[in-house]
């Protein structure tokens, strides 16, 4: 459910014309506001286990998530939905390194093999996009993927926070405020938003953020980081089908061998994760 919900983010982003920074800000702050009753309930339940120190632990992942959302919104509009989702969800290839650096999880040999195989898939995809005008968008999505992997690894490190809502609500608030500060000069444009844009922003806050990211963060509390990120690779399938239905986007022929390499890399990474676990 988390993977499917997150896969719809690219559809809402491409359908919207809101500035990427403001879009990310409203997405995160909207999710935080809607989840605030759950946060308050859990705060009262865990008075002795939750305080400012716990909120402080959400600052870095919140800032990383903000950078991921902004770069993801920019990259998704510069390339095909299937390309963007495939690249941004190559997290299993970067996760072993970040999980080792952030959460001290041992890297398995197969995970390193998977990283090289997955990178070859991206090279195939990017080489095919050199003449299509999508290459720059592919690169932006690659940077966004690295930020997403770091964000998930930081979530793994914070898995001891007693409730998922005590973690994600401060995280979304911090990320949203960071984006709002960055896009403050664009705030006057809000008055010109059409009702359609507000519905798309609400959909972004509810579907991929509240349901998608919250479910992925909950999974990170229970499973190795690479297991979650391998499952998340499936986003590109949902996103590709959705983009075909909504926008009529048809992936280029080079997408399919690249996708095969990335999925194969994800399967190998999962086997490596089991070996390491």
VEXNUMAR-322662 format. One line per field, with one value per residue (C-alpha): residue number from 1; x, y, z; chain. Coordinates in steps of 0.5 Angstrom, whole numbers. Layout:
N
pos	c(NUM, ...)
px	c(X, ...)
py	c(Y, ...)
pz	c(Z, ...)
unit	c(A, ...)
REM end
This chain:
277
pos	c(1, 2, 3, 4, 5, 6, 7, 8, 9, 10, 11, 12, 13, 14, 15, 16, 17, 18, 19, 20, 21, 22, 23, 24, 25, 26, 27, 28, 29, 30, 31, 32, 33, 34, 35, 36, 37, 38, 39, 40, 41, 42, 43, 44, 45, 46, 47, 48, 49, 50, 51, 52, 53, 54, 55, 56, 57, 58, 59, 60, 61, 62, 63, 64, 65, 66, 67, 68, 69, 70, 71, 72, 73, 74, 75, 76, 77, 78, 79, 80, 81, 82, 83, 84, 85, 86, 87, 88, 89, 90, 91, 92, 93, 94, 95, 96, 97, 98, 99, 100, 101, 102, 103, 104, 105, 106, 107, 108, 109, 110, 111, 112, 113, 114, 115, 116, 117, 118, 119, 120, 121, 122, 123, 124, 125, 126, 127, 128, 129, 130, 131, 132, 133, 134, 135, 136, 137, 138, 139, 140, 141, 142, 143, 144, 145, 146, 147, 148, 149, 150, 151, 152, 153, 154, 155, 156, 157, 158, 159, 160, 161, 162, 163, 164, 165, 166, 167, 168, 169, 170, 171, 172, 173, 174, 175, 176, 177, 178, 179, 180, 181, 182, 183, 184, 185, 186, 187, 188, 189, 190, 191, 192, 193, 194, 195, 196, 197, 198, 199, 200, 201, 202, 203, 204, 205, 206, 207, 208, 209, 210, 211, 212, 213, 214, 215, 216, 217, 218, 219, 220, 221, 222, 223, 224, 225, 226, 227, 228, 229, 230, 231, 232, 233, 234, 235, 236, 237, 238, 239, 240, 241, 242, 243, 244, 245, 246, 247, 248, 249, 250, 251, 252, 253, 254, 255, 256, 257, 258, 259, 260, 261, 262, 263, 264, 265, 266, 267, 268, 269, 270, 271, 272, 273, 274, 275, 276, 277)
px	c(0, 6, 9, 3, 1, 8, 8, 2, 6, 9, 2, 0, 6, 6, -1, 0, 3, 5, 12, 16, 19, 12, 9, 13, 12, 4, 5, 9, 5, -1, 0, 3, -3, -8, -4, -3, -9, -5, 1, -2, -6, 1, 5, 0, 1, 8, 10, 16, 19, 18, 21, 25, 30, 26, 24, 31, 32, 27, 31, 36, 31, 26, 31, 34, 26, 25, 31, 28, 21, 24, 29, 24, 18, 23, 26, 19, 17, 23, 23, 18, 14, 16, 24, 23, 20, 25, 31, 28, 27, 34, 34, 36, 43, 45, 41, 47, 52, 47, 45, 52, 54, 48, 45, 52, 48, 54, 54, 53, 58, 51, 49, 55, 54, 47, 49, 54, 48, 43, 48, 49, 41, 41, 47, 43, 37, 41, 45, 38, 35, 41, 38, 31, 31, 30, 37, 38, 31, 34, 40, 36, 32, 38, 40, 33, 34, 41, 37, 31, 36, 39, 32, 30, 37, 36, 29, 32, 37, 31, 26, 27, 22, 16, 11, 11, 7, 12, 17, 14, 9, 15, 19, 14, 13, 21, 21, 15, 18, 24, 21, 17, 23, 26, 20, 18, 19, 14, 8, 4, 3, -2, -7, -8, -8, -14, -19, -16, -9, -11, -14, -8, -4, -9, -8, 0, -1, -6, -4, 4, 5, 1, -1, 6, 11, 8, 7, 15, 17, 13, 16, 23, 22, 21, 25, 32, 33, 34, 28, 24, 27, 27, 20, 19, 23, 16, 13, 16, 11, 5, 7, 8, 2, -2, 2, 0, -7, -7, -2, -1, 6, 9, 16, 22, 24, 31, 27, 25, 32, 34, 28, 30, 37, 35, 29, 35, 39, 34, 33, 40, 40, 35, 38, 45, 40, 38, 45, 47, 41)
py	c(0, 5, 3, 4, 11, 14, 12, 17, 23, 23, 24, 29, 33, 33, 35, 41, 48, 50, 52, 46, 49, 51, 45, 41, 46, 45, 38, 37, 42, 40, 32, 35, 39, 33, 28, 33, 30, 23, 27, 30, 23, 19, 25, 25, 17, 17, 24, 20, 18, 24, 31, 36, 31, 27, 33, 35, 28, 30, 36, 33, 28, 33, 38, 32, 30, 37, 37, 30, 33, 39, 36, 30, 35, 39, 32, 29, 35, 34, 27, 21, 19, 12, 14, 19, 13, 8, 12, 15, 8, 6, 6, -1, 1, 7, 4, -1, 5, 10, 4, 3, 10, 12, 6, 1, -4, -9, -9, -15, -17, -18, -11, -8, -13, -10, -3, -4, -8, -2, 3, 0, 0, 8, 9, 5, 9, 16, 14, 13, 20, 24, 26, 26, 32, 28, 27, 33, 30, 24, 27, 31, 25, 21, 26, 26, 18, 19, 24, 19, 14, 18, 20, 13, 11, 16, 14, 7, 10, 13, 7, 7, 13, 10, 12, 13, 19, 22, 22, 24, 30, 34, 31, 34, 40, 41, 40, 44, 50, 49, 49, 55, 59, 58, 59, 65, 70, 66, 66, 72, 67, 63, 68, 66, 58, 55, 50, 45, 46, 46, 39, 37, 39, 36, 29, 30, 31, 25, 20, 19, 23, 21, 14, 13, 16, 14, 7, 7, 10, 5, -1, 2, 1, -7, -9, -8, -2, -5, -10, -4, 0, -7, -7, 1, -1, -3, 4, 5, 0, 3, 10, 8, 5, 11, 16, 12, 12, 20, 23, 18, 17, 11, 9, 9, 2, 3, 4, -4, -6, -1, -3, -10, -9, -5, -10, -15, -11, -10, -18, -19, -13, -17, -23, -20, -16, -23, -26, -20, -20)
pz	c(0, 2, -5, -9, -5, -6, -14, -15, -13, -20, -23, -18, -19, -27, -27, -22, -24, -17, -16, -14, -7, -5, -8, -3, 3, 2, 1, 8, 12, 10, 12, 19, 20, 18, 23, 28, 32, 32, 34, 40, 42, 42, 46, 51, 51, 52, 56, 59, 53, 48, 49, 45, 44, 40, 36, 35, 32, 26, 24, 20, 16, 16, 12, 8, 6, 4, -1, -4, -5, -8, -13, -14, -16, -21, -24, -25, -29, -34, -36, -37, -31, -31, -32, -26, -22, -24, -22, -16, -13, -14, -7, -6, -9, -5, 2, 4, 4, 8, 12, 14, 15, 19, 22, 22, 19, 15, 8, 4, -2, -6, -4, -7, -14, -14, -14, -20, -24, -22, -24, -31, -32, -30, -35, -41, -39, -39, -45, -49, -46, -49, -55, -52, -48, -42, -39, -35, -31, -31, -27, -22, -21, -19, -14, -11, -10, -6, -2, -1, 1, 6, 9, 10, 13, 18, 19, 21, 26, 29, 30, 37, 38, 41, 36, 28, 29, 34, 29, 22, 24, 27, 21, 16, 20, 19, 12, 10, 14, 11, 4, 6, 8, 1, -3, 1, -5, -9, -3, -7, -13, -8, -9, -16, -15, -19, -14, -18, -16, -9, -10, -13, -7, -2, -6, -5, 2, 4, -1, -2, 4, 10, 7, 3, 7, 14, 12, 9, 16, 20, 15, 17, 24, 23, 17, 15, 10, 4, 5, 5, -1, -5, -5, -6, -13, -15, -16, -23, -25, -22, -24, -31, -32, -29, -33, -39, -37, -35, -40, -45, -44, -47, -44, -50, -52, -48, -41, -41, -41, -36, -32, -32, -30, -24, -22, -22, -18, -13, -13, -12, -6, -3, -3, 0, 5, 8, 8, 12, 17)
unit	c(A, A, A, A, A, A, A, A, A, A, A, A, A, A, A, A, A, A, A, A, A, A, A, A, A, A, A, A, A, A, A, A, A, A, A, A, A, A, A, A, A, A, A, A, A, A, A, A, A, A, A, A, A, A, A, A, A, A, A, A, A, A, A, A, A, A, A, A, A, A, A, A, A, A, A, A, A, A, A, A, A, A, A, A, A, A, A, A, A, A, A, A, A, A, A, A, A, A, A, A, A, A, A, A, A, A, A, A, A, A, A, A, A, A, A, A, A, A, A, A, A, A, A, A, A, A, A, A, A, A, A, A, A, A, A, A, A, A, A, A, A, A, A, A, A, A, A, A, A, A, A, A, A, A, A, A, A, A, A, A, A, A, A, A, A, A, A, A, A, A, A, A, A, A, A, A, A, A, A, A, A, A, A, A, A, A, A, A, A, A, A, A, A, A, A, A, A, A, A, A, A, A, A, A, A, A, A, A, A, A, A, A, A, A, A, A, A, A, A, A, A, A, A, A, A, A, A, A, A, A, A, A, A, A, A, A, A, A, A, A, A, A, A, A, A, A, A, A, A, A, A, A, A, A, A, A, A, A, A, A, A, A, A, A, A, A, A, A, A, A, A, A, A, A, A, A, A)
REM end
